[in-house]
């Protein structure tokens, strides 16, 4: 899977992250973050980003091929 989509909901932890196939980002070497700000406080968003970071650190990363 060349691109991954990580999803985590408010109040959840890194163990609750779901992974699906992502869509390619033009120009590559990028990360795209979508945050629904309609009902989420800034602190909630930061907490979720921290959990996503923890997930990335705890799980295997594919070997780069160039």
C-alpha angles and dihedrals in degrees: 000000000000095000125033131198114210118197127189128169128218112279093020129116136227090271088062096057112123120211126208137161110289130210122252116260116222110250092020120223088086143111123212122205124193118194124182101219096178093095104004126098120220091249090055090052092049091048091052092048088052090052091048089051090050090051092052091049093048098048135067119271121212118250111259117243118196 
